Amino acid sequence: MKARVQIMLKDGVLDPQGEAVRHALGTLGFSGVEGVRQGKVIELDLAPGTTEVTVRDMCEKLLANTVIESYRVEMLG
């Protein structure tokens, strides 16, 4: 069983990496990019029977900084 966790900075939190990517894209001639938000994806290989609730608990305790980040869990079967 696998789970995919997508983690992004919450709206209103400064994203310096995203801004650096936006600037670099402009420098390369991609002028249509007005904003970039950068996040991370974590894929977990789980033991059979591991629930989404357990994965959310992992996010709350370790994987995401819930003060500044939001996360989304996708159970892949």
PDB file with one MODEL, atoms N, CA, C and O in Angstrom:
MODEL        1
ATOM      1  N   MET A   1       0.854  -1.169   0.000  1.00  0.00           N
ATOM      2  CA  MET A   1       0.000   0.000   0.000  1.00  0.00           C
ATOM      3  C   MET A   1       0.900   1.233   0.000  1.00  0.00           C
ATOM      4  O   MET A   1       1.962   1.237   0.623  1.00  0.00           O
ATOM      5  N   LYS A   2       0.470   2.265  -0.696  1.00  0.00           N
ATOM      6  CA  LYS A   2       1.226   3.518  -0.772  1.00  0.00           C
ATOM      7  C   LYS A   2       0.326   4.694  -0.432  1.00  0.00           C
ATOM      8  O   LYS A   2      -0.896   4.636  -0.570  1.00  0.00           O
ATOM      9  N   ALA A   3       0.965   5.752   0.013  1.00  0.00           N
ATOM     10  CA  ALA A   3       0.275   7.022   0.213  1.00  0.00           C
ATOM     11  C   ALA A   3       1.158   8.117  -0.364  1.00  0.00           C
ATOM     12  O   ALA A   3       2.385   8.044  -0.299  1.00  0.00           O
ATOM     13  N   ARG A   4       0.529   9.111  -0.917  1.00  0.00           N
ATOM     14  CA  ARG A   4       1.239  10.286  -1.429  1.00  0.00           C
ATOM     15  C   ARG A   4       0.767  11.492  -0.627  1.00  0.00           C
ATOM     16  O   ARG A   4      -0.433  11.735  -0.506  1.00  0.00           O
ATOM     17  N   VAL A   5       1.712  12.238  -0.084  1.00  0.00           N
ATOM     18  CA  VAL A   5       1.413  13.436   0.691  1.00  0.00           C
ATOM     19  C   VAL A   5       1.970  14.636  -0.073  1.00  0.00           C
ATOM     20  O   VAL A   5       3.163  14.697  -0.369  1.00  0.00           O
ATOM     21  N   GLN A   6       1.095  15.586  -0.386  1.00  0.00           N
ATOM     22  CA  GLN A   6       1.515  16.826  -1.041  1.00  0.00           C
ATOM     23  C   GLN A   6       1.485  17.942  -0.004  1.00  0.00           C
ATOM     24  O   GLN A   6       0.469  18.164   0.655  1.00  0.00           O
ATOM     25  N   ILE A   7       2.601  18.635   0.131  1.00  0.00           N
ATOM     26  CA  ILE A   7       2.745  19.678   1.140  1.00  0.00           C
ATOM     27  C   ILE A   7       3.056  20.998   0.454  1.00  0.00           C
ATOM     28  O   ILE A   7       3.962  21.086  -0.375  1.00  0.00           O
ATOM     29  N   MET A   8       2.290  22.023   0.814  1.00  0.00           N
ATOM     30  CA  MET A   8       2.482  23.362   0.236  1.00  0.00           C
ATOM     31  C   MET A   8       2.451  24.397   1.355  1.00  0.00           C
ATOM     32  O   MET A   8       1.821  24.191   2.392  1.00  0.00           O
ATOM     33  N   LEU A   9       3.143  25.514   1.127  1.00  0.00           N
ATOM     34  CA  LEU A   9       3.027  26.621   2.061  1.00  0.00           C
ATOM     35  C   LEU A   9       1.608  27.160   2.010  1.00  0.00           C
ATOM     36  O   LEU A   9       0.986  27.194   0.948  1.00  0.00           O
ATOM     37  N   LYS A  10       1.103  27.576   3.151  1.00  0.00           N
ATOM     38  CA  LYS A  10      -0.238  28.153   3.200  1.00  0.00           C
ATOM     39  C   LYS A  10      -0.257  29.487   2.473  1.00  0.00           C
ATOM     40  O   LYS A  10       0.775  30.146   2.346  1.00  0.00           O
ATOM     41  N   ASP A  11      -1.438  29.887   1.994  1.00  0.00           N
ATOM     42  CA  ASP A  11      -1.602  31.193   1.368  1.00  0.00           C
ATOM     43  C   ASP A  11      -1.160  32.270   2.353  1.00  0.00           C
ATOM     44  O   ASP A  11      -1.447  32.190   3.547  1.00  0.00           O
ATOM     45  N   GLY A  12      -0.468  33.262   1.843  1.00  0.00           N
ATOM     46  CA  GLY A  12      -0.015  34.357   2.683  1.00  0.00           C
ATOM     47  C   GLY A  12       1.370  34.149   3.277  1.00  0.00           C
ATOM     48  O   GLY A  12       1.950  35.088   3.822  1.00  0.00           O
ATOM     49  N   VAL A  13       1.917  32.924   3.184  1.00  0.00           N
ATOM     50  CA  VAL A  13       3.269  32.656   3.682  1.00  0.00           C
ATOM     51  C   VAL A  13       4.252  32.896   2.546  1.00  0.00           C
ATOM     52  O   VAL A  13       4.094  32.346   1.456  1.00  0.00           O
ATOM     53  N   LEU A  14       5.268  33.720   2.801  1.00  0.00           N
ATOM     54  CA  LEU A  14       6.276  34.034   1.795  1.00  0.00           C
ATOM     55  C   LEU A  14       6.959  32.765   1.305  1.00  0.00           C
ATOM     56  O   LEU A  14       7.339  31.911   2.106  1.00  0.00           O
ATOM     57  N   ASP A  15       7.116  32.641  -0.015  1.00  0.00           N
ATOM     58  CA  ASP A  15       7.739  31.468  -0.635  1.00  0.00           C
ATOM     59  C   ASP A  15       8.986  31.914  -1.397  1.00  0.00           C
ATOM     60  O   ASP A  15       8.902  32.136  -2.604  1.00  0.00           O
ATOM     61  N   PRO A  16      10.143  32.055  -0.735  1.00  0.00           N
ATOM     62  CA  PRO A  16      11.337  32.538  -1.414  1.00  0.00           C
ATOM     63  C   PRO A  16      11.820  31.608  -2.527  1.00  0.00           C
ATOM     64  O   PRO A  16      12.344  32.083  -3.535  1.00  0.00           O
ATOM     65  N   GLN A  17      11.654  30.295  -2.364  1.00  0.00           N
ATOM     66  CA  GLN A  17      12.054  29.373  -3.430  1.00  0.00           C
ATOM     67  C   GLN A  17      11.171  29.561  -4.656  1.00  0.00           C
ATOM     68  O   GLN A  17      11.663  29.587  -5.784  1.00  0.00           O
ATOM     69  N   GLY A  18       9.884  29.690  -4.436  1.00  0.00           N
ATOM     70  CA  GLY A  18       8.971  29.923  -5.549  1.00  0.00           C
ATOM     71  C   GLY A  18       9.297  31.224  -6.272  1.00  0.00           C
ATOM     72  O   GLY A  18       9.261  31.283  -7.501  1.00  0.00           O
ATOM     73  N   GLU A  19       9.615  32.267  -5.507  1.00  0.00           N
ATOM     74  CA  GLU A  19       9.963  33.551  -6.109  1.00  0.00           C
ATOM     75  C   GLU A  19      11.255  33.440  -6.915  1.00  0.00           C
ATOM     76  O   GLU A  19      11.365  34.043  -7.983  1.00  0.00           O
ATOM     77  N   ALA A  20      12.230  32.681  -6.425  1.00  0.00           N
ATOM     78  CA  ALA A  20      13.475  32.475  -7.158  1.00  0.00           C
ATOM     79  C   ALA A  20      13.220  31.750  -8.478  1.00  0.00           C
ATOM     80  O   ALA A  20      13.818  32.082  -9.502  1.00  0.00           O
ATOM     81  N   VAL A  21      12.331  30.759  -8.449  1.00  0.00           N
ATOM     82  CA  VAL A  21      11.985  30.038  -9.682  1.00  0.00           C
ATOM     83  C   VAL A  21      11.280  30.972 -10.654  1.00  0.00           C
ATOM     84  O   VAL A  21      11.582  30.963 -11.847  1.00  0.00           O
ATOM     85  N   ARG A  22      10.329  31.789 -10.153  1.00  0.00           N
ATOM     86  CA  ARG A  22       9.628  32.737 -11.021  1.00  0.00           C
ATOM     87  C   ARG A  22      10.605  33.697 -11.678  1.00  0.00           C
ATOM     88  O   ARG A  22      10.505  33.971 -12.874  1.00  0.00           O
ATOM     89  N   HIS A  23      11.547  34.205 -10.900  1.00  0.00           N
ATOM     90  CA  HIS A  23      12.536  35.133 -11.441  1.00  0.00           C
ATOM     91  C   HIS A  23      13.414  34.446 -12.492  1.00  0.00           C
ATOM     92  O   HIS A  23      13.670  35.016 -13.552  1.00  0.00           O
ATOM     93  N   ALA A  24      13.874  33.229 -12.203  1.00  0.00           N
ATOM     94  CA  ALA A  24      14.718  32.494 -13.147  1.00  0.00           C
ATOM     95  C   ALA A  24      13.975  32.208 -14.444  1.00  0.00           C
ATOM     96  O   ALA A  24      14.561  32.298 -15.523  1.00  0.00           O
ATOM     97  N   LEU A  25      12.696  31.866 -14.356  1.00  0.00           N
ATOM     98  CA  LEU A  25      11.911  31.634 -15.574  1.00  0.00           C
ATOM     99  C   LEU A  25      11.826  32.911 -16.414  1.00  0.00           C
ATOM    100  O   LEU A  25      11.933  32.861 -17.639  1.00  0.00           O
ATOM    101  N   GLY A  26      11.633  34.044 -15.753  1.00  0.00           N
ATOM    102  CA  GLY A  26      11.617  35.323 -16.473  1.00  0.00           C
ATOM    103  C   GLY A  26      12.939  35.602 -17.153  1.00  0.00           C
ATOM    104  O   GLY A  26      12.972  36.075 -18.290  1.00  0.00           O
ATOM    105  N   THR A  27      14.032  35.310 -16.460  1.00  0.00           N
ATOM    106  CA  THR A  27      15.367  35.502 -17.030  1.00  0.00           C
ATOM    107  C   THR A  27      15.574  34.621 -18.260  1.00  0.00           C
ATOM    108  O   THR A  27      16.286  35.007 -19.186  1.00  0.00           O
ATOM    109  N   LEU A  28      14.963  33.456 -18.272  1.00  0.00           N
ATOM    110  CA  LEU A  28      15.072  32.541 -19.410  1.00  0.00           C
ATOM    111  C   LEU A  28      14.093  32.873 -20.541  1.00  0.00           C
ATOM    112  O   LEU A  28      14.042  32.170 -21.550  1.00  0.00           O
ATOM    113  N   GLY A  29      13.316  33.948 -20.365  1.00  0.00           N
ATOM    114  CA  GLY A  29      12.424  34.382 -21.424  1.00  0.00           C
ATOM    115  C   GLY A  29      10.980  33.929 -21.274  1.00  0.00           C
ATOM    116  O   GLY A  29      10.170  34.174 -22.168  1.00  0.00           O
ATOM    117  N   PHE A  30      10.640  33.289 -20.192  1.00  0.00           N
ATOM    118  CA  PHE A  30       9.265  32.863 -19.958  1.00  0.00           C
ATOM    119  C   PHE A  30       8.533  33.980 -19.212  1.00  0.00           C
ATOM    120  O   PHE A  30       8.418  33.945 -17.987  1.00  0.00           O
ATOM    121  N   SER A  31       8.047  34.959 -19.952  1.00  0.00           N
ATOM    122  CA  SER A  31       7.512  36.172 -19.347  1.00  0.00           C
ATOM    123  C   SER A  31       6.085  36.027 -18.823  1.00  0.00           C
ATOM    124  O   SER A  31       5.615  36.912 -18.108  1.00  0.00           O
ATOM    125  N   GLY A  32       5.396  34.970 -19.142  1.00  0.00           N
ATOM    126  CA  GLY A  32       4.004  34.831 -18.745  1.00  0.00           C
ATOM    127  C   GLY A  32       3.781  34.294 -17.338  1.00  0.00           C
ATOM    128  O   GLY A  32       2.633  34.139 -16.922  1.00  0.00           O
ATOM    129  N   VAL A  33       4.843  34.007 -16.597  1.00  0.00           N
ATOM    130  CA  VAL A  33       4.698  33.429 -15.259  1.00  0.00           C
ATOM    131  C   VAL A  33       4.609  34.562 -14.238  1.00  0.00           C
ATOM    132  O   VAL A  33       5.562  35.320 -14.054  1.00  0.00           O
ATOM    133  N   GLU A  34       3.466  34.670 -13.582  1.00  0.00           N
ATOM    134  CA  GLU A  34       3.247  35.753 -12.625  1.00  0.00           C
ATOM    135  C   GLU A  34       3.489  35.323 -11.184  1.00  0.00           C
ATOM    136  O   GLU A  34       3.666  36.180 -10.318  1.00  0.00           O
ATOM    137  N   GLY A  35       3.504  34.034 -10.902  1.00  0.00           N
ATOM    138  CA  GLY A  35       3.748  33.557  -9.553  1.00  0.00           C
ATOM    139  C   GLY A  35       4.066  32.077  -9.542  1.00  0.00           C
ATOM    140  O   GLY A  35       3.589  31.322 -10.389  1.00  0.00           O
ATOM    141  N   VAL A  36       4.870  31.669  -8.582  1.00  0.00           N
ATOM    142  CA  VAL A  36       5.229  30.255  -8.416  1.00  0.00           C
ATOM    143  C   VAL A  36       5.158  29.927  -6.929  1.00  0.00           C
ATOM    144  O   VAL A  36       5.670  30.674  -6.096  1.00  0.00           O
ATOM    145  N   ARG A  37       4.531  28.824  -6.606  1.00  0.00           N
ATOM    146  CA  ARG A  37       4.529  28.292  -5.244  1.00  0.00           C
ATOM    147  C   ARG A  37       5.193  26.923  -5.328  1.00  0.00           C
ATOM    148  O   ARG A  37       4.776  26.079  -6.122  1.00  0.00           O
ATOM    149  N   GLN A  38       6.207  26.701  -4.528  1.00  0.00           N
ATOM    150  CA  GLN A  38       6.930  25.443  -4.555  1.00  0.00           C
ATOM    151  C   GLN A  38       6.543  24.619  -3.339  1.00  0.00           C
ATOM    152  O   GLN A  38       6.409  25.151  -2.237  1.00  0.00           O
ATOM    153  N   GLY A  39       6.367  23.335  -3.537  1.00  0.00           N
ATOM    154  CA  GLY A  39       6.015  22.441  -2.444  1.00  0.00           C
ATOM    155  C   GLY A  39       6.833  21.176  -2.500  1.00  0.00           C
ATOM    156  O   GLY A  39       7.872  21.122  -3.157  1.00  0.00           O
ATOM    157  N   LYS A  40       6.362  20.163  -1.811  1.00  0.00           N
ATOM    158  CA  LYS A  40       7.053  18.881  -1.827  1.00  0.00           C
ATOM    159  C   LYS A  40       6.040  17.742  -1.835  1.00  0.00           C
ATOM    160  O   LYS A  40       4.905  17.882  -1.378  1.00  0.00           O
ATOM    161  N   VAL A  41       6.487  16.616  -2.369  1.00  0.00           N
ATOM    162  CA  VAL A  41       5.669  15.400  -2.414  1.00  0.00           C
ATOM    163  C   VAL A  41       6.441  14.308  -1.697  1.00  0.00           C
ATOM    164  O   VAL A  41       7.626  14.101  -1.956  1.00  0.00           O
ATOM    165  N   ILE A  42       5.769  13.618  -0.804  1.00  0.00           N
ATOM    166  CA  ILE A  42       6.365  12.501  -0.082  1.00  0.00           C
ATOM    167  C   ILE A  42       5.529  11.267  -0.384  1.00  0.00           C
ATOM    168  O   ILE A  42       4.315  11.271  -0.181  1.00  0.00           O
ATOM    169  N   GLU A  43       6.177  10.211  -0.868  1.00  0.00           N
ATOM    170  CA  GLU A  43       5.486   8.938  -1.096  1.00  0.00           C
ATOM    171  C   GLU A  43       5.912   7.956  -0.021  1.00  0.00           C
ATOM    172  O   GLU A  43       7.103   7.768   0.232  1.00  0.00           O
ATOM    173  N   LEU A  44       4.940   7.340   0.601  1.00  0.00           N
ATOM    174  CA  LEU A  44       5.181   6.394   1.682  1.00  0.00           C
ATOM    175  C   LEU A  44       4.775   4.995   1.247  1.00  0.00           C
ATOM    176  O   LEU A  44       3.681   4.803   0.717  1.00  0.00           O
ATOM    177  N   ASP A  45       5.646   4.016   1.466  1.00  0.00           N
ATOM    178  CA  ASP A  45       5.283   2.606   1.316  1.00  0.00           C
ATOM    179  C   ASP A  45       4.808   2.156   2.683  1.00  0.00           C
ATOM    180  O   ASP A  45       5.552   2.219   3.661  1.00  0.00           O
ATOM    181  N   LEU A  46       3.575   1.704   2.748  1.00  0.00           N
ATOM    182  CA  LEU A  46       2.936   1.402   4.027  1.00  0.00           C
ATOM    183  C   LEU A  46       2.623  -0.081   4.175  1.00  0.00           C
ATOM    184  O   LEU A  46       2.404  -0.788   3.192  1.00  0.00           O
ATOM    185  N   ALA A  47       2.608  -0.528   5.408  1.00  0.00           N
ATOM    186  CA  ALA A  47       2.191  -1.897   5.704  1.00  0.00           C
ATOM    187  C   ALA A  47       0.691  -2.022   5.437  1.00  0.00           C
ATOM    188  O   ALA A  47      -0.054  -1.056   5.606  1.00  0.00           O
ATOM    189  N   PRO A  48       0.250  -3.202   5.024  1.00  0.00           N
ATOM    190  CA  PRO A  48      -1.188  -3.401   4.810  1.00  0.00           C
ATOM    191  C   PRO A  48      -1.978  -3.017   6.062  1.00  0.00           C
ATOM    192  O   PRO A  48      -1.567  -3.306   7.186  1.00  0.00           O
ATOM    193  N   GLY A  49      -3.107  -2.368   5.846  1.00  0.00           N
ATOM    194  CA  GLY A  49      -3.964  -1.980   6.949  1.00  0.00           C
ATOM    195  C   GLY A  49      -3.684  -0.598   7.517  1.00  0.00           C
ATOM    196  O   GLY A  49      -4.440  -0.110   8.357  1.00  0.00           O
ATOM    197  N   THR A  50      -2.598   0.044   7.066  1.00  0.00           N
ATOM    198  CA  THR A  50      -2.311   1.407   7.532  1.00  0.00           C
ATOM    199  C   THR A  50      -3.391   2.329   6.990  1.00  0.00           C
ATOM    200  O   THR A  50      -3.694   2.294   5.797  1.00  0.00           O
ATOM    201  N   THR A  51      -3.968   3.142   7.840  1.00  0.00           N
ATOM    202  CA  THR A  51      -5.101   3.967   7.440  1.00  0.00           C
ATOM    203  C   THR A  51      -4.675   5.398   7.093  1.00  0.00           C
ATOM    204  O   THR A  51      -3.577   5.845   7.425  1.00  0.00           O
ATOM    205  N   GLU A  52      -5.581   6.085   6.420  1.00  0.00           N
ATOM    206  CA  GLU A  52      -5.356   7.497   6.108  1.00  0.00           C
ATOM    207  C   GLU A  52      -5.232   8.315   7.395  1.00  0.00           C
ATOM    208  O   GLU A  52      -4.474   9.284   7.451  1.00  0.00           O
ATOM    209  N   VAL A  53      -5.964   7.926   8.404  1.00  0.00           N
ATOM    210  CA  VAL A  53      -5.882   8.614   9.698  1.00  0.00           C
ATOM    211  C   VAL A  53      -4.461   8.530  10.246  1.00  0.00           C
ATOM    212  O   VAL A  53      -3.952   9.508  10.792  1.00  0.00           O
ATOM    213  N   THR A  54      -3.820   7.385  10.108  1.00  0.00           N
ATOM    214  CA  THR A  54      -2.438   7.224  10.564  1.00  0.00           C
ATOM    215  C   THR A  54      -1.494   8.114   9.769  1.00  0.00           C
ATOM    216  O   THR A  54      -0.592   8.729  10.337  1.00  0.00           O
ATOM    217  N   VAL A  55      -1.697   8.185   8.461  1.00  0.00           N
ATOM    218  CA  VAL A  55      -0.848   9.034   7.620  1.00  0.00           C
ATOM    219  C   VAL A  55      -1.055  10.505   7.985  1.00  0.00           C
ATOM    220  O   VAL A  55      -0.091  11.269   8.031  1.00  0.00           O
ATOM    221  N   ARG A  56      -2.291  10.907   8.242  1.00  0.00           N
ATOM    222  CA  ARG A  56      -2.551  12.291   8.673  1.00  0.00           C
ATOM    223  C   ARG A  56      -1.863  12.585  10.006  1.00  0.00           C
ATOM    224  O   ARG A  56      -1.364  13.690  10.218  1.00  0.00           O
ATOM    225  N   ASP A  57      -1.837  11.613  10.889  1.00  0.00           N
ATOM    226  CA  ASP A  57      -1.140  11.777  12.159  1.00  0.00           C
ATOM    227  C   ASP A  57       0.359  11.966  11.917  1.00  0.00           C
ATOM    228  O   ASP A  57       0.998  12.778  12.587  1.00  0.00           O
ATOM    229  N   MET A  58       0.920  11.220  10.966  1.00  0.00           N
ATOM    230  CA  MET A  58       2.331  11.392  10.594  1.00  0.00           C
ATOM    231  C   MET A  58       2.594  12.821  10.115  1.00  0.00           C
ATOM    232  O   MET A  58       3.602  13.434  10.467  1.00  0.00           O
ATOM    233  N   CYS A  59       1.667  13.337   9.305  1.00  0.00           N
ATOM    234  CA  CYS A  59       1.799  14.704   8.789  1.00  0.00           C
ATOM    235  C   CYS A  59       1.762  15.725   9.922  1.00  0.00           C
ATOM    236  O   CYS A  59       2.572  16.650   9.970  1.00  0.00           O
ATOM    237  N   GLU A  60       0.819  15.542  10.820  1.00  0.00           N
ATOM    238  CA  GLU A  60       0.657  16.490  11.932  1.00  0.00           C
ATOM    239  C   GLU A  60       1.865  16.478  12.866  1.00  0.00           C
ATOM    240  O   GLU A  60       2.219  17.511  13.434  1.00  0.00           O
ATOM    241  N   LYS A  61       2.498  15.322  13.028  1.00  0.00           N
ATOM    242  CA  LYS A  61       3.590  15.203  13.992  1.00  0.00           C
ATOM    243  C   LYS A  61       4.974  15.405  13.400  1.00  0.00           C
ATOM    244  O   LYS A  61       5.899  15.769  14.126  1.00  0.00           O
ATOM    245  N   LEU A  62       5.146  15.175  12.075  1.00  0.00           N
ATOM    246  CA  LEU A  62       6.492  15.224  11.516  1.00  0.00           C
ATOM    247  C   LEU A  62       6.588  15.768  10.096  1.00  0.00           C
ATOM    248  O   LEU A  62       7.412  16.641   9.823  1.00  0.00           O
ATOM    249  N   LEU A  63       5.762  15.267   9.196  1.00  0.00           N
ATOM    250  CA  LEU A  63       5.990  15.533   7.779  1.00  0.00           C
ATOM    251  C   LEU A  63       5.711  16.966   7.356  1.00  0.00           C
ATOM    252  O   LEU A  63       6.378  17.481   6.458  1.00  0.00           O
ATOM    253  N   ALA A  64       4.749  17.617   7.978  1.00  0.00           N
ATOM    254  CA  ALA A  64       4.386  18.988   7.612  1.00  0.00           C
ATOM    255  C   ALA A  64       4.503  19.903   8.830  1.00  0.00           C
ATOM    256  O   ALA A  64       4.209  19.506   9.958  1.00  0.00           O
ATOM    257  N   ASN A  65       4.931  21.112   8.580  1.00  0.00           N
ATOM    258  CA  ASN A  65       4.909  22.140   9.622  1.00  0.00           C
ATOM    259  C   ASN A  65       3.555  22.821   9.499  1.00  0.00           C
ATOM    260  O   ASN A  65       3.394  23.747   8.705  1.00  0.00           O
ATOM    261  N   THR A  66       2.591  22.372  10.274  1.00  0.00           N
ATOM    262  CA  THR A  66       1.210  22.807  10.083  1.00  0.00           C
ATOM    263  C   THR A  66       0.962  24.269  10.452  1.00  0.00           C
ATOM    264  O   THR A  66      -0.128  24.788  10.213  1.00  0.00           O
ATOM    265  N   VAL A  67       1.948  24.928  11.023  1.00  0.00           N
ATOM    266  CA  VAL A  67       1.820  26.364  11.283  1.00  0.00           C
ATOM    267  C   VAL A  67       1.862  27.128   9.962  1.00  0.00           C
ATOM    268  O   VAL A  67       1.118  28.091   9.776  1.00  0.00           O
ATOM    269  N   ILE A  68       2.741  26.696   9.036  1.00  0.00           N
ATOM    270  CA  ILE A  68       2.915  27.425   7.779  1.00  0.00           C
ATOM    271  C   ILE A  68       2.601  26.597   6.539  1.00  0.00           C
ATOM    272  O   ILE A  68       2.578  27.130   5.429  1.00  0.00           O
ATOM    273  N   GLU A  69       2.359  25.296   6.715  1.00  0.00           N
ATOM    274  CA  GLU A  69       2.118  24.421   5.569  1.00  0.00           C
ATOM    275  C   GLU A  69       0.763  23.720   5.682  1.00  0.00           C
ATOM    276  O   GLU A  69       0.274  23.433   6.775  1.00  0.00           O
ATOM    277  N   SER A  70       0.181  23.459   4.522  1.00  0.00           N
ATOM    278  CA  SER A  70      -0.998  22.603   4.453  1.00  0.00           C
ATOM    279  C   SER A  70      -0.580  21.332   3.729  1.00  0.00           C
ATOM    280  O   SER A  70       0.436  21.309   3.034  1.00  0.00           O
ATOM    281  N   TYR A  71      -1.362  20.284   3.894  1.00  0.00           N
ATOM    282  CA  TYR A  71      -1.024  19.018   3.248  1.00  0.00           C
ATOM    283  C   TYR A  71      -2.287  18.335   2.750  1.00  0.00           C
ATOM    284  O   TYR A  71      -3.398  18.593   3.212  1.00  0.00           O
ATOM    285  N   ARG A  72      -2.064  17.448   1.782  1.00  0.00           N
ATOM    286  CA  ARG A  72      -3.159  16.638   1.240  1.00  0.00           C
ATOM    287  C   ARG A  72      -2.662  15.206   1.145  1.00  0.00           C
ATOM    288  O   ARG A  72      -1.569  14.959   0.634  1.00  0.00           O
ATOM    289  N   VAL A  73      -3.450  14.268   1.630  1.00  0.00           N
ATOM    290  CA  VAL A  73      -3.089  12.857   1.626  1.00  0.00           C
ATOM    291  C   VAL A  73      -3.898  12.149   0.544  1.00  0.00           C
ATOM    292  O   VAL A  73      -5.108  12.338   0.425  1.00  0.00           O
ATOM    293  N   GLU A  74      -3.207  11.336  -0.234  1.00  0.00           N
ATOM    294  CA  GLU A  74      -3.854  10.505  -1.256  1.00  0.00           C
ATOM    295  C   GLU A  74      -3.425   9.057  -1.007  1.00  0.00           C
ATOM    296  O   GLU A  74      -2.242   8.732  -1.107  1.00  0.00           O
ATOM    297  N   MET A  75      -4.360   8.213  -0.694  1.00  0.00           N
ATOM    298  CA  MET A  75      -4.078   6.788  -0.502  1.00  0.00           C
ATOM    299  C   MET A  75      -4.109   6.116  -1.872  1.00  0.00           C
ATOM    300  O   MET A  75      -5.093   6.237  -2.602  1.00  0.00           O
ATOM    301  N   LEU A  76      -3.032   5.406  -2.223  1.00  0.00           N
ATOM    302  CA  LEU A  76      -2.900   4.854  -3.571  1.00  0.00           C
ATOM    303  C   LEU A  76      -3.214   3.371  -3.664  1.00  0.00           C
ATOM    304  O   LEU A  76      -3.128   2.791  -4.747  1.00  0.00           O
ATOM    305  N   GLY A  77      -3.567   2.766  -2.583  1.00  0.00           N
ATOM    306  CA  GLY A  77      -3.997   1.368  -2.631  1.00  0.00           C
ATOM    307  C   GLY A  77      -2.936   0.358  -2.383  1.00  0.00           C
ATOM    308  O   GLY A  77      -3.209  -0.842  -2.405  1.00  0.00           O
TER     309      GLY A  77
ENDMDL
END
